[in-house]
């Protein structure tokens, strides 16, 4: 995360939201994600730490 604080990244990353999905959550919700998810946007529902730089 410290790399994103560098001046070279500040302007380009101003509106980017970062989030992550722990592997435990993927394992726990794998069947539901495959059954009900139509594309990658389903991951936003279980993602953590969404923040804008």
C-alpha positions as CSV (number, residue, x, y, z in Angstrom):
1,X,0.0,0.0,0.0
2,X,2.9,2.3,0.6
3,X,3.7,2.3,-3.1
4,X,0.4,3.9,-3.9
5,X,1.4,6.9,-1.8
6,X,4.3,7.7,-4.1
7,X,3.8,10.9,-6.3
8,X,3.9,8.9,-9.5
9,X,0.7,7.1,-8.5
10,X,-1.3,9.9,-6.8
11,X,-2.9,11.4,-9.8
12,X,-3.7,8.2,-11.7
13,X,-5.2,6.4,-8.7
14,X,-7.3,9.2,-7.3
15,X,-10.6,7.4,-8.1
16,X,-9.6,3.8,-7.9
17,X,-11.3,1.7,-5.1
18,X,-9.4,-1.2,-3.8
19,X,-10.9,-4.3,-2.1
20,X,-9.9,-7.9,-1.4
21,X,-11.5,-11.2,-1.0
22,X,-9.8,-13.5,1.6
23,X,-9.4,-17.1,0.4
24,X,-11.4,-18.4,3.4
25,X,-14.4,-16.4,2.1
26,X,-14.0,-17.7,-1.4
27,X,-13.9,-21.3,0.0
28,X,-16.9,-20.7,2.2
29,X,-19.0,-19.1,-0.6
30,X,-17.7,-20.9,-3.6
31,X,-20.8,-22.9,-4.4
32,X,-23.1,-19.9,-4.0
33,X,-20.8,-17.7,-6.2
34,X,-20.8,-20.3,-8.9
35,X,-24.5,-20.9,-8.7
36,X,-25.8,-17.3,-8.5
37,X,-22.9,-15.2,-10.0
38,X,-23.1,-14.3,-13.6
39,X,-19.7,-12.6,-13.8
40,X,-16.9,-11.1,-11.6
41,X,-19.2,-8.4,-10.1
42,X,-20.6,-11.0,-7.7
43,X,-17.2,-10.7,-5.8
44,X,-18.0,-7.1,-4.8
45,X,-20.7,-8.5,-2.4
46,X,-18.1,-10.4,-0.3
47,X,-15.1,-8.0,-0.8
48,X,-13.6,-6.2,2.1
49,X,-11.7,-3.0,2.6
50,X,-13.1,-1.0,-0.3
51,X,-11.5,2.4,-0.2
52,X,-10.6,5.1,-2.6
53,X,-7.1,6.6,-2.8
